[in-house]
Amino acid sequence: MIALIQGKVTSCAGQDVVILTNSGIGYSLLVSPNAAQICMVGNEVSLETHLVVKEDALDLYGFASVSEKKLFKNFVSVSGVGPKTAMHLFSLGSVEEIVLAVGRGDTDFLTKVSGIGKKTAERIVLELREKMQKQQTEYGKVSISEHESGSVNDALEGLITLGYTVLQARETLKKIETDGKTSEQLLREALRIIK
């Protein structure tokens, strides 16, 4: 299994990229939107990869991070979701936004991608929701630890406890002036403006 490719980008047409390794072998990859942003011709890149073996082809997919690759593997584990459709799902937003959407069962978010109908979106949610909710908790811990203020920390935890997603809670707290306010004051203000 080819798990990682490091080398110089020799060709980049949208998400179709060719990377020439130091050993002189050029690999053709279909990359995620985030990976495509760093794959400019002449750049030295290191991409996480996943090899999909078919009867008539060996397709290599490239990702900017381990979390992207993990999400891709989760998507292709769902029946009816192929590798190309899984790659289209990355156009919805960041890995965190997609994980949060699946975790909360937001099928409308998923159907914004061509190739994903209502039934497929429901199947993705049904099969991946539990995994995504575990990841959502991990994102919550990361997000909370990034904040300096203890009162912001407490307010963020409070909103999550009340059932808001990590993304909703964080975005709402960004809109509030936090200096010198207690967690109770922040929580009250956040609850007034949260969607």
C-alpha positions as CSV (number, residue, x, y, z in Angstrom):
1,M,0.0,0.0,0.0
2,I,1.3,3.5,-0.9
3,A,0.6,5.5,2.2
4,L,2.6,8.7,1.6
5,I,4.2,10.4,-1.4
6,Q,6.9,13.0,-1.2
7,G,8.3,14.8,-4.3
8,K,8.0,17.7,-6.7
9,V,4.7,18.6,-8.4
10,T,5.3,18.4,-12.2
11,S,1.7,18.8,-13.4
12,C,-1.4,20.2,-11.7
13,A,-4.8,20.4,-13.5
14,G,-7.4,21.1,-10.9
15,Q,-7.4,18.1,-8.7
16,D,-5.4,15.9,-11.1
17,V,-1.7,16.1,-10.0
18,V,1.5,14.3,-11.0
19,I,4.3,14.1,-8.4
20,L,7.8,13.1,-9.3
21,T,9.6,11.4,-6.4
22,N,13.3,11.4,-5.7
23,S,13.6,7.9,-7.2
24,G,12.4,9.2,-10.5
25,I,8.9,7.7,-10.5
26,G,6.0,10.0,-11.3
27,Y,2.7,9.3,-9.6
28,S,-0.7,10.5,-10.9
29,L,-3.1,11.4,-8.1
30,L,-6.6,12.7,-7.6
31,V,-6.2,15.1,-4.7
32,S,-8.6,16.7,-2.2
33,P,-9.3,20.5,-2.6
34,N,-7.0,21.3,0.4
35,A,-4.2,19.2,-1.2
36,A,-4.8,20.9,-4.6
37,Q,-4.1,24.3,-3.0
38,I,-0.5,23.3,-2.0
39,C,0.2,21.4,-5.3
40,M,1.6,24.1,-7.5
41,V,4.0,23.1,-10.2
42,G,7.5,23.1,-8.9
43,N,6.5,22.8,-5.2
44,E,7.9,20.0,-3.1
45,V,5.0,18.4,-1.3
46,S,4.3,15.5,1.0
47,L,0.8,14.0,0.7
48,E,-1.0,11.3,2.6
49,T,-2.3,8.8,0.0
50,H,-4.8,6.0,-0.3
51,L,-4.6,3.4,-3.1
52,V,-7.9,2.1,-4.5
53,V,-7.6,-1.2,-6.4
54,K,-10.1,-2.0,-9.1
55,E,-10.3,-4.7,-11.7
56,D,-9.0,-2.4,-14.5
57,A,-7.1,0.3,-12.6
58,L,-5.0,1.3,-9.6
59,D,-6.2,4.8,-8.5
60,L,-4.2,6.9,-6.1
61,Y,-5.9,9.6,-4.0
62,G,-3.9,12.3,-2.2
63,F,-4.7,14.3,1.0
64,A,-3.3,17.2,2.8
65,S,-3.6,15.6,6.2
66,V,-4.1,12.3,8.0
67,S,-7.6,13.4,9.1
68,E,-8.6,14.0,5.5
69,K,-7.5,10.5,4.6
70,K,-9.3,9.0,7.6
71,L,-12.5,10.8,6.5
72,F,-12.1,9.5,3.0
73,K,-11.8,6.0,4.2
74,N,-14.9,6.4,6.3
75,F,-16.8,7.7,3.3
76,V,-15.8,4.8,1.0
77,S,-16.8,2.3,3.7
78,V,-20.4,3.3,3.1
79,S,-22.2,1.3,0.5
80,G,-23.0,3.4,-2.5
81,V,-20.2,5.9,-2.0
82,G,-17.3,5.5,-4.3
83,P,-13.9,7.1,-4.1
84,K,-14.8,9.9,-6.6
85,T,-18.0,10.8,-4.7
86,A,-16.0,10.7,-1.5
87,M,-13.6,13.2,-3.0
88,H,-16.5,15.5,-4.0
89,L,-17.6,15.6,-0.4
90,F,-14.5,17.4,0.6
91,S,-15.8,20.4,-1.4
92,L,-18.4,20.9,1.4
93,G,-15.8,22.4,3.8
94,S,-13.1,21.5,6.3
95,V,-12.8,18.0,7.8
96,E,-14.1,19.4,11.1
97,E,-17.2,21.0,9.4
98,I,-18.0,17.7,7.6
99,V,-17.5,15.6,10.7
100,L,-19.7,17.9,12.7
101,A,-22.4,17.9,10.0
102,V,-22.5,14.1,9.9
103,G,-22.4,13.9,13.7
104,R,-25.5,16.0,14.0
105,G,-27.2,14.1,11.1
106,D,-27.4,17.1,8.7
107,T,-28.4,15.3,5.5
108,D,-29.2,18.6,3.7
109,F,-25.5,19.6,4.1
110,L,-24.4,16.4,2.4
111,T,-26.8,16.6,-0.5
112,K,-25.2,19.8,-1.7
113,V,-22.7,17.6,-3.5
114,S,-23.5,16.2,-6.9
115,G,-23.8,12.4,-6.7
116,I,-25.2,12.5,-3.2
117,G,-29.0,12.1,-3.0
118,K,-31.2,12.1,0.0
119,K,-31.0,8.2,0.4
120,T,-27.2,8.2,0.2
121,A,-26.9,11.1,2.6
122,E,-29.1,9.2,5.1
123,R,-27.0,6.1,4.6
124,I,-23.8,8.1,5.3
125,V,-25.4,9.5,8.5
126,L,-26.7,6.1,9.6
127,E,-23.4,4.3,9.1
128,L,-21.0,7.1,10.2
129,R,-22.8,9.2,12.8
130,E,-21.5,7.3,15.9
131,K,-17.9,7.5,14.6
132,M,-18.3,11.2,13.8
133,Q,-19.8,12.0,17.2
134,K,-16.7,10.5,18.8
135,Q,-14.5,12.6,16.5
136,Q,-16.7,15.7,17.3
137,T,-15.9,15.2,21.0
138,E,-12.2,15.1,20.1
139,Y,-12.6,18.3,18.1
140,G,-14.4,19.8,21.1
141,K,-11.4,19.1,23.4
142,V,-9.0,20.6,20.8
143,S,-11.1,23.6,20.4
144,I,-11.5,24.2,24.1
145,S,-7.8,23.9,24.8
146,E,-7.0,26.5,22.1
147,H,-8.9,29.2,24.1
148,E,-6.8,31.1,26.6
149,S,-9.5,32.4,28.9
150,G,-11.0,30.1,31.5
151,S,-14.3,31.8,31.3
152,V,-14.4,31.3,27.5
153,N,-13.5,27.6,28.1
154,D,-16.4,27.3,30.6
155,A,-18.9,29.1,28.3
156,L,-17.9,26.8,25.4
157,E,-18.3,23.7,27.5
158,G,-21.6,25.0,28.7
159,L,-23.0,25.5,25.1
160,I,-21.8,22.0,24.1
161,T,-23.5,20.6,27.2
162,L,-26.7,22.3,26.2
163,G,-26.6,20.5,22.9
164,Y,-25.0,23.0,20.5
165,T,-22.3,21.7,18.2
166,V,-18.7,22.6,18.8
167,L,-18.7,24.7,15.6
168,Q,-21.9,26.6,16.6
169,A,-20.5,27.3,20.1
170,R,-17.1,28.5,18.9
171,E,-18.6,30.7,16.1
172,T,-21.0,32.3,18.5
173,L,-18.3,33.0,21.1
174,K,-16.1,34.6,18.5
175,K,-18.9,37.2,18.0
176,I,-18.7,38.3,21.7
177,E,-16.3,40.7,23.4
178,T,-14.9,38.3,26.0
179,D,-12.5,40.5,28.0
180,G,-13.3,40.7,31.7
181,K,-16.5,38.8,31.5
182,T,-17.4,35.7,33.6
183,S,-18.4,32.5,32.0
184,E,-22.1,33.1,33.1
185,Q,-22.1,36.5,31.3
186,L,-20.6,34.9,28.2
187,L,-23.1,32.0,28.2
188,R,-26.0,34.4,28.6
189,E,-24.8,36.6,25.7
190,A,-24.1,33.5,23.5
191,L,-27.6,32.1,24.2
192,R,-29.1,35.4,23.0
193,I,-27.4,35.3,19.6
194,I,-26.9,31.6,18.9
195,K,-28.8,30.1,15.9
